[in-house]
Amino acid sequence: MKKEKIIKAGNGYLVFGVLIVLIVSLITGITTTENRWFFILLPVILLIIKGFFIVNPNNSKVMVLFGAYKGTVIENGFFWANPFYTKEKISLRARNFDSERVKVNDKVGNPIMINVILVWKVNNTYKAAFEVDHYQEFVRVQTDAAVRKLAGSYPYDNFDDARTELTLRSGMDEVNEALENEITERLAMAGIKVLEARIGYLAYAPEIASAMLKRQQAVAIVAARKKIVEGAVGMVEDALAKLSEDDIIDFDDDKKASMVSNLMVVLCGDKEAIPVINAGSLN
């Protein structure tokens, strides 16, 4: 058998009633008749006691008889089954796994620190019990491997143009979806269902974090300056066009160049401009 089989176990309360009757019969027979044949009931009682088990909500018991898988009990309650069954408890509850922060290299070779938050549950008790050793440890190792593979598939960031390539920092939805698919594929053989997988922590490794922060600041400054220059050029064009349109002043090429220079300095400077009053000729 290579798949999960759901079975129903015997009612534990009924068997418990039979057990009480046997115990009373044993005690009564020994004390009143002193017949030693009643001791035969003792091993029977012990075997019956060994067959009792409880299944709590969102738990299961995997039944194995002398190495042969007989089925899984997922119904909750008090039950009795063959006392020779080996009963392995497997939880069906959803579990959180917060992996350790690992240092890996991204697609372009930068060392980064990353971890993943995984929500998972056992979906197939047969695979969890028999296809892998220690399915909880299997989840931990395979999740770590999936995170390392994911980090090597994307760059942490793209400083040249964030729109040209998907990155770990900018494409969280797509990256998390890829991570979930990768982990789901790896854990399927253990009967594990992935409910959610997402990156919980992402940063440059300490040894390059300071340098990368300066680089990010430089990129931000350049982008801001570019935007300021674009706006300043438009404002200068509008100013010159408005002055010419209203016939306020006639500009030759030298005057235009001087005005453009002054306006660009005022508009693009990172400090407030100090006006200087020219009391003489413009020439």
N, C-alpha and C positions, 0 to 999 in steps of 0.2 A: 504494500500500500504506500503510495507516494503523495497522498493528499489528505487533508483534514477530514475527519469523520466525527460528526456530532452525535453523541449517544445520550440516553437517559439512564440514570442510575436508579437503584431501588429506593423506596421510601424509607428513610432512616428511622422515622418514628415507629413504623410497624415492626421493623426488625428490633428496635429497642424494646418494644413490648415483649417480643419473643425472648429477648435476652433476660428480661426481668423474670419471666416465668421459669427459665432454665436455672437462673441463680437461686430462686426460691425453692425449686425442686431439688437442687443440689444440697442446699442447707438443710431442708426438711428431711431429705432422705438420709443424710449422714447423722443428724441428731436423733431421729426417731427410730430408724431401723438398723443403723450402724452397718449398713450394707456398703462394702467398698466399691461395688460396681457403679455407684453414683459418681465416683471420681472420674469416670469416663466423660462426664459432662464438662469437666474442667477445661481440657484442651478445646472442646467445642466452643465454650464460652469465650476463651481467649481469642480464637479465630474470628468469632463474630465481632468482638470488640475491635479487632484490627481492621475490620472492613468499614468502620464508620469514618465519614469525612464531611467537612463543611465547605461549601463554595460561597464566598461572599460576593456582593454585587461587583460587577465588572472584573471578575476573576474567573479562572478556569482551572480544571484539573485534567492533566494528560495521563491517560491510563495505559500502562505497559504491563504485559503478562509474559514473563520469562523472555524478554527481548522483543516481543511482538507488540506493535502498536494496536490497541483495541479501540481507541476513540478518545474524544474529549468531551467532558461535561462542562457546559457553560451555564446551565440553569442554576439559579441561586437557591440555597436551602441546605437542609440536613439530609444526607444520603447514606446509603450503604451499597458497597460493591464487593466483588470478589476480594477476600482478604489477601490473596496472593498478588493483586495488582500493585504495581509501583505507581504512586500518584505524585506527579510533578505539578507544582503550582506555577501558573503563568498569568500574570496580570494583563488585563485587557484595557486598562485605563490609559488615557493620554498622558504622556510624560514630556517634561522639558529637559533639554540638554543644552547647556551653555558651555561651548568648547573653550579650551584654553587659547589664549592669544599666542599665535605662532608667527614666527618670522619667515617670510617667503619672499621670493623675487617676483615682481609683476612682469608683464609681457616685455617691457623694455629693460628689465634687469634691475630696477630700483628695489631695494629692500623695504618691505612694508610689514606692519603688524596687523593681523586680521583674526577675527573669530566669528563663529556662527552660532545663532540660536535656532535650535531644532525642536519642533513639536512632533512627536511620533507615537504610534501605538502598535501593538501586535495585531495583525490582521489574519494570520494563519498560524495556529498553534503547532501544527505538525512541523512546518518549516522552521519555526523558532526553536523547537525542541530538538530536532534531529538533523536539519540541514547544516547548521553551524554550531560551533562550540561557544557557549556563553554569548547569547545574542545581544546582551547589553554592551559587552565589550566590543562586539562586532559593529554595533552602531557607532560607538566612539571612534574606532579606528577608521571605518569607512567614511565617516563624516569628515575626519581630519584629512583624509586623502582627497576627498572631493573639494574641500576648501583650497588645498594646495594646487590642485589642477585648475580650479577656477581662477585663482590669483595669477597663475601663469598664462591665462588666456586673454587677459585684458590689461591695459596700462592703468596705473593709478589715476593719472590725469593727463590731459592733452593741453599743453601750454600754447601751442600754436593756433589751434582752432578747435574749440570744444565741440563743434558740430560735425567735424569730419570723421570722428571715430567714437565708438561706445567705450566708456571708461568705468572703472569701479566706482568713482566718486559721483559722476554725473548720471549714469544710467542704472540707478538702484533697482528700479522695477524690473528691467530686462535682466540685470545681473542676478537678482534674487530668483527670478523665474528659471534661469539657467541653472542656478545652484540647486533649486528644488528638484528639477528634472534629473540632474546628475546624481543627487543623493537617492532619489526614488529608484533609479535604475540599479544602484549599487546595493540597496537594502531589500530589493524585491525577493532575492533568493533566500532571505531569512524570514520572510513572511511579515515584513515591517511595512506599515503604511505611513507615509510622510504627510502630516497635516499642514505643516508650514516650515519653511526654511528661509532664513534671511540673515544678512550680515549684521552682526551686533556691534562690532568695533572695527574701525578702519583708520589707519594713520601710517605715516612714514615711520620707519625705524628710527630710534633715537639718534643714531650716528649721522643721519642725513636730514633730520627733521628741521634743524635750524637753517641749513642751506636752502632747502626746498621752500621754507616759509619766506625767505628773502626773495626767492625766484617768483613765488606767487605774488608777493607784494610788487615786485618790479613789473610783472605782467599786468597787474591791476592798474598801476600808475600809467604805464604806456597806453593801455586801453582808454583810461580816463582822459589823458592828454589828447589822444586822437579824437575823442568825441568833442573835447573843448575846441580843438583847432577847426574841426568841421563846422561847429556852431559859429565860431568867430568869423570864419570865411563868409558864411551866409549873412551874418549881421553886417559885415563890412560891405558886401555887395548891395544889400538893401539900403544901407546908409548912403552910399555913393549914388545909387539910382534915385533915391528920394531927393537928395540935394540937387541933382541935375534936373529931375522932373519938375521940382518947384522953382527952378531957376534962381536958386539962392546964391550960388557962387559958381563961377566958371573955373574948372580945373584943367590945368595942363598936365603933362605926364609927370613932371617933377612934384607938383602939388599932390597929385593922386598917390604917388609913391610914398610921399611923406605922411599923408593921412592914413594910408593903409598900414604903414609901419607903426604909427602911433596907436591906432586902434587895435592892432594885433597884440602889441605889448600890453595894452590895458586889459584886453579880454582874455589873453592867455596867461597872464602873470598869476602866480600863486599868492601874491600879496597885493594889498590895495595900492592903486596908483596915486602918486603925489602930483597934483596938477602944477604946471609951471605957466605963468602968464607971460605971453610975449608982448611987450609994450612997443616993439619996433615993427619994422616991415617983415612980412612973411618971407621975403627974399633975403 
